[in-house]
């Protein structure tokens, strides 16, 4: 009867190991965050990291098993670990197969609000020359339907798009007719302050399955301060509009976004409570962006990235406690980050993509027919900087726009996998490139990352979420449920 080999015979030789691509970041004096090229993360001491890098590890010592699980090491004569990394990286980049699913139609720049942080440099509501016309819209529809994505989302932006509702109605009907011939599915969203919501609008949106996105900055006094209009009733109209949409179309037909101003910083719990009162299904604790009136009124410079991080952390703590009481209520920025951290599924949020989401994730058709690489790009153009204008609907096709030198250069220059400082950052797989932001703030599409508030916010959020996932089991269970 043949004997069995001893257990030692089945253990690989440590000399046959190789270190796979890793990155690391210091958390504190003796703690490091170590990650691989698809974002698996592990916490290690300085001694453990040194042993990993020198391959001073052996089966049964714990570190060996953790390193294999996280794809930090592999056997020299086997390709399984590298092949798994390659497959997962391909999954994370699969959004490239369905390029440009989002198309934003700026149907007017007119607005009856006078928000001091307005990012789009809105015009007074009587200036009809800032309205898109049918001829421009028709050409924009044809370009949008040429995008490879099987599901095309058309979002109506402004100004206040309901000031040009007749054109919205025409675009929805016309796009649906043309989409049938191309085998495309369509989704429509109106981004509106809801002040001009009427039964006519609601009836049309019910018939054509149109969604709504609105702004709600918090309680009455804060919202009316941030978003003034004649009559000082912006809040009253917004919450009444939310209620009417939910009653007429359904609770899942309207979402809201808040913008963090200096006045918001000490009131995050009140802001969250307002969203709960309105029966909304979560909140996005969104920072200001450096465009439009937010710059000319100096709103953007009234707080820094660290101020926003403290605001976000306080809000997240409060939201997690709400979830512990039994009500599911996610913070959506955290949810996006968690989906990047906990799965290889690509996400639609263009600011968390590399290659950058501009152009490849969205195109913007301005009221005058100019096509921009992103909503922020057209906001920048309203400030006089047309660096990210790709062309116009009269002269250019979808192919012309996405293969333009402007877009190709911006995307290539901002590729985080090869960008200085990004390529060696442990958070690179979970972050993204925002060339328009860095151009606007540093006049450099790549950006000087140690001076970038985008980078500061991303690192701060990701580090905090990792700490909660690793060291707070009750919080971790809630966070994982948001990402599922």
C-alpha positions, -999 to 999 in steps of 0.1 A, spaced: 0 0 0 15 34 -11 21 59 17 10 95 17 35 124 14 39 146 44 20 179 46 53 198 40 55 183 5 24 203 -5 37 237 6 52 259 -21 88 271 -18 89 307 -7 117 313 -31 93 306 -59 71 336 -50 70 369 -68 56 402 -56 28 415 -78 21 452 -83 12 469 -50 9 504 -37 8 516 -1 0 547 20 9 555 56 -21 557 79 -1 566 111 32 558 128 31 521 124 1 514 101 1 512 63 -27 507 38 -16 483 11 -35 478 -21 -32 460 -55 -40 472 -90 -77 464 -87 -82 480 -53 -81 452 -28 -69 468 5 -52 454 36 -38 471 67 -2 462 77 24 473 102 57 486 90 73 452 98 47 433 79 50 456 48 88 451 49 84 413 51 59 414 22 82 435 0 112 412 7 90 381 4 101 371 39 69 351 43 59 314 46 27 293 46 11 293 80 24 327 92 -8 345 85 8 372 63 14 347 35 -23 338 34 -34 374 35 -10 384 7 -22 355 -15 -59 364 -8 -53 401 -17 -33 392 -49 -2 409 -35 19 378 -43 19 349 -68 39 319 -77 67 325 -102 57 295 -124 20 301 -123 -1 328 -140 -34 323 -121 -29 354 -100 -20 377 -129 -48 363 -150 -73 370 -122 -60 406 -119 -63 411 -157 -99 397 -157 -109 420 -128 -93 450 -144 -112 443 -176 -144 442 -156 -137 475 -140 -131 491 -174 -161 475 -191 -179 508 -192 -158 516 -223 -178 491 -243 -210 512 -238 -195 547 -242 -215 579 -237 -247 567 -220 -255 602 -207 -265 632 -229 -273 665 -213 -295 690 -232 -292 726 -220 -326 737 -232 -322 772 -217 -299 793 -196 -328 813 -182 -337 809 -146 -360 827 -121 -337 818 -91 -306 839 -83 -285 814 -64 -251 829 -55 -233 796 -60 -249 789 -94 -223 770 -115 -239 777 -149 -240 815 -150 -277 815 -155 -295 844 -173 -326 863 -164 -358 846 -174 -368 871 -201 -337 865 -222 -352 840 -247 -321 842 -269 -306 817 -244 -331 790 -253 -323 760 -275 -344 757 -307 -359 727 -324 -333 726 -352 -304 724 -327 -323 698 -306 -330 677 -336 -293 674 -345 -284 668 -309 -308 639 -307 -293 623 -338 -258 626 -323 -269 611 -289 -285 581 -306 -253 573 -324 -235 566 -291 -226 529 -286 -245 526 -252 -277 506 -256 -295 527 -230 -293 564 -236 -302 588 -208 -312 623 -218 -311 648 -190 -326 683 -194 -306 710 -178 -306 748 -175 -309 774 -162 -344 762 -153 -354 738 -181 -391 741 -174 -389 776 -188 -386 759 -222 -409 730 -215 -424 730 -250 -390 720 -264 -386 693 -237 -419 678 -248 -408 679 -284 -374 662 -277 -390 634 -257 -415 625 -284 -391 629 -312 -362 610 -295 -386 581 -287 -396 578 -324 -360 579 -337 -348 555 -310 -371 527 -322 -353 527 -356 -319 524 -339 -329 498 -313 -320 521 -284 -337 523 -250 -342 558 -236 -345 574 -201 -354 610 -195 -347 632 -165 -355 669 -159 -332 687 -135 -354 714 -121 -360 736 -90 -397 727 -93 -409 763 -89 -426 761 -123 -441 725 -119 -476 723 -133 -502 696 -138 -495 698 -175 -458 689 -168 -468 661 -144 -493 646 -169 -467 646 -197 -440 631 -175 -464 604 -162 -473 595 -198 -436 593 -210 -420 580 -178 -398 611 -172 -379 614 -139 -372 645 -119 -340 657 -101 -342 687 -79 -322 707 -54 -329 707 -16 -302 724 5 -318 718 38 -344 734 61 -365 764 50 -341 792 61 -310 775 47 -326 766 14 -341 800 8 -307 816 17 -288 794 -7 -314 795 -35 -331 829 -34 -359 839 -58 -385 866 -58 -410 859 -31 -384 841 -10 -404 808 -14 -379 786 -31 -381 760 -2 -419 760 -2 -421 754 -39 -394 727 -39 -410 706 -11 -445 711 -25 -431 699 -59 -415 668 -44 -448 659 -27 -468 664 -60 -443 642 -80 -444 614 -54 -482 615 -53 -487 617 -91 -458 596 -104 -445 575 -75 -420 579 -47 -390 567 -68 -397 593 -96 -379 622 -79 -344 626 -63 -328 656 -47 -293 670 -44 -279 694 -19 -249 717 -23 -227 724 7 -221 761 12 -204 779 41 -238 783 57 -243 745 56 -212 735 75 -225 735 110 -259 721 101 -254 687 85 -278 669 110 -306 695 102 -300 689 65 -303 652 68 -334 656 90 -350 677 62 -344 649 37 -360 624 61 -390 647 66 -395 648 28 -394 610 25 -364 610 3 -344 578 0 -310 591 8 -287 622 5 -256 632 -15 -234 654 7 -220 673 -23 -193 700 -21 -193 732 -42 -177 732 -76 -154 759 -90 -175 772 -118 -199 801 -127 -213 824 -100 -197 801 -74 -164 817 -84 -176 853 -92 -194 856 -59 -164 838 -42 -186 812 -27 -162 784 -37 -134 799 -16 -154 803 16 -144 769 29 -117 744 22 -116 707 15 -108 698 51 -139 718 62 -160 697 38 -145 665 50 -154 673 86 -189 681 74 -191 648 55 -178 627 84 -202 643 109 -230 637 84 -220 601 78 -219 593 115 -254 607 119 -267 588 89 -252 555 101 -269 560 134 -302 565 116 -297 533 97 -290 515 130 -324 525 141 -339 504 113 -344 530 85 -324 524 53 -310 559 43 -277 559 24 -253 587 19 -249 585 -19 -213 597 -22 -202 570 2 -222 545 -17 -205 553 -50 -171 549 -33 -181 517 -16 -192 501 -49 -157 509 -62 -141 494 -31 -162 463 -27 -168 452 -63 -154 453 -98 -187 465 -112 -183 497 -132 -204 527 -120 -220 554 -139 -206 583 -119 -182 600 -144 -159 616 -118 -148 582 -105 -136 569 -139 -102 564 -155 -100 570 -185 -118 602 -175 -156 603 -178 -156 634 -199 -169 627 -234 -167 589 -229 -193 591 -201 -213 621 -211 -218 648 -237 -234 682 -232 -253 700 -259 -255 737 -251 -285 758 -260 -265 773 -289 -254 739 -304 -219 738 -290 -210 704 -276 -189 701 -245 -171 672 -229 -190 675 -196 -214 697 -177 -185 713 -159 -169 720 -192 -198 740 -204 -199 758 -170 -163 767 -176 -171 780 -211 -197 803 -196 -168 818 -177 -150 824 -210 -128 793 -211 -138 770 -240 -109 746 -235 -132 716 -235 -155 726 -264 -155 696 -287 -175 710 -317 -211 718 -326 -242 699 -337 -242 716 -371 -208 704 -383 -198 674 -363 -209 638 -358 -207 617 -327 -175 602 -340 -160 636 -347 -167 647 -312 -154 618 -293 -123 614 -315 -115 652 -314 -80 662 -305 -94 681 -275 -110 651 -259 -84 625 -268 -56 647 -253 -75 654 -221 -84 618 -216 -49 605 -223 -33 631 -201 -56 623 -172 -53 585 -172 -47 577 -135 -31 544 -141 -1 562 -157 -3 597 -142 24 609 -119 14 605 -82 -19 588 -92 0 557 -105 17 551 -72 -13 560 -50 -30 531 -31 -64 547 -38 -60 549 -76 -83 520 -85 -111 536 -65 -106 572 -75 -110 588 -109 -98 616 -131 -114 651 -133 -94 670 -159 -119 699 -161 -117 705 -123 -80 705 -123 -78 728 -154 -102 752 -137 -83 752 -104 -47 747 -115 -47 753 -152 -34 718 -157 -57 689 -168 -35 664 -149 -33 685 -117 -7 688 -90 -22 662 -67 -7 674 -33 -24 707 -40 -57 693 -53 -88 695 -32 -104 668 -54 -75 645 -44 -78 656 -7 -115 648 -6 -111 614 -23 -83 603 -1 -101 615 30 -134 597 21 -117 565 11 -95 563 42 -124 569 65 -146 543 48 -118 518 50 -113 524 87 -151 519 93 -151 487 72 -121 472 90 -127 484 126 -164 490 131 -184 458 124 -218 474 129 -210 503 106 -194 479 81 -226 459 78 -246 490 69 -220 503 45 -218 469 27 -256 469 24 -255 503 7 -231 490 -19 -250 458 -27 
